[in-house]
Amino acid sequence: MTGEDPAKKKHEWMNKLKEEGKLKANPTEDHAIGLRTLQNPTRRKILKALNGSSLSIEEIGDKLNLSRSESKFHLDMLENALYIDKVKDSEPAMYQLSPRGEGFLANVEEAK
């Protein structure tokens, strides 16, 4: 997905979410989930660790000194809030930033 037009990439991602039934109908609920998810500094560190790469649960745990269960918990939260995606057909399961996660890093984290 790297090197793609960001607008095209976002459009394709949004269509995929609609097809999978993952798109939240209520924007207020969606923003509340995102806020709760990103209030945790460990989850923000995971987003930074995924910037520009795909990582497995074990690799994320090693980078951030987290147990497998801690890593899985945080990854599930980030995936539910649509900040990361599981890489399709990867073994072991690999995670990457979604367009929303990329936008957060570009617009929020870099602004600090």
C-alpha positions in Angstrom: 0.0 0.0 0.0 3.0 2.3 0.4 3.4 4.9 -2.3 -0.4 5.0 -3.2 -2.4 8.1 -3.5 -3.6 8.8 0.1 -7.1 9.8 -1.0 -7.4 6.6 -3.1 -6.1 4.5 -0.3 -8.5 6.0 2.2 -11.4 5.5 -0.3 -10.6 1.8 -0.8 -10.2 1.3 3.0 -13.6 2.9 3.7 -15.2 0.7 1.1 -13.6 -2.4 2.7 -14.9 -1.3 6.1 -18.4 -0.9 4.7 -18.3 -4.3 3.1 -17.1 -5.9 6.3 -19.7 -4.1 8.4 -17.1 -2.4 10.5 -18.0 1.2 9.8 -19.7 2.8 12.7 -23.0 4.5 11.8 -22.8 6.9 14.7 -19.9 9.4 14.4 -20.2 10.4 18.0 -19.8 6.8 19.1 -16.9 6.4 16.7 -15.1 9.5 18.1 -15.7 8.4 21.7 -14.2 4.9 21.0 -11.2 6.6 19.3 -10.7 9.0 22.2 -10.8 6.2 24.8 -8.4 4.1 22.8 -5.8 6.8 22.2 -5.8 8.1 25.8 -3.5 5.2 26.7 0.1 6.0 26.0 1.0 2.4 25.2 -1.4 2.4 22.3 0.1 5.6 20.9 3.5 4.0 21.2 2.3 1.0 19.3 1.0 3.3 16.5 4.5 4.9 16.3 6.1 1.4 16.2 3.9 0.4 13.3 4.7 3.6 11.4 6.2 2.4 8.1 6.2 -1.3 8.9 4.1 -4.3 9.8 4.8 -6.1 13.0 3.6 -9.3 14.8 2.3 -9.4 18.3 5.7 -10.8 19.5 7.6 -8.0 17.7 5.4 -5.3 19.3 5.8 -6.9 22.7 9.6 -7.0 22.3 9.8 -3.4 21.2 7.6 -2.1 24.0 8.4 -4.7 26.7 4.9 -6.0 26.8 3.7 -9.6 27.5 1.8 -11.3 24.7 -1.5 -10.8 26.4 -0.8 -7.1 27.0 0.1 -6.7 23.3 -3.0 -8.6 22.2 -5.2 -6.5 24.4 -3.8 -3.2 23.0 -3.8 -4.4 19.4 -7.5 -5.5 19.7 -8.4 -2.1 21.0 -6.6 -0.3 18.2 -8.1 -2.6 15.6 -11.6 -2.1 17.0 -11.1 1.7 16.8 -9.9 1.3 13.2 -6.4 2.7 13.8 -4.7 -0.6 12.7 -5.5 -3.4 10.4 -4.4 -7.0 10.4 -2.4 -7.9 7.3 -4.5 -10.3 5.3 -3.3 -13.9 5.1 -0.2 -13.2 7.2 1.3 -16.0 9.4 2.0 -15.1 12.1 -0.6 -12.4 12.2 0.9 -9.0 11.3 -0.4 -5.6 12.0 -0.1 -2.3 10.1 -1.4 1.2 10.4 -4.7 1.9 8.8 -5.3 5.2 6.9 -6.9 6.4 10.2 -3.8 5.5 12.1 -1.5 7.1 9.6 -3.7 10.3 9.8 -3.4 10.3 13.6 0.4 10.1 13.5 0.6 12.7 10.7 -1.9 15.2 12.2 -1.6 14.8 15.9 1.7 13.2 16.9 3.8 15.3 14.5 2.1 18.5 15.6 3.4 18.1 19.1 
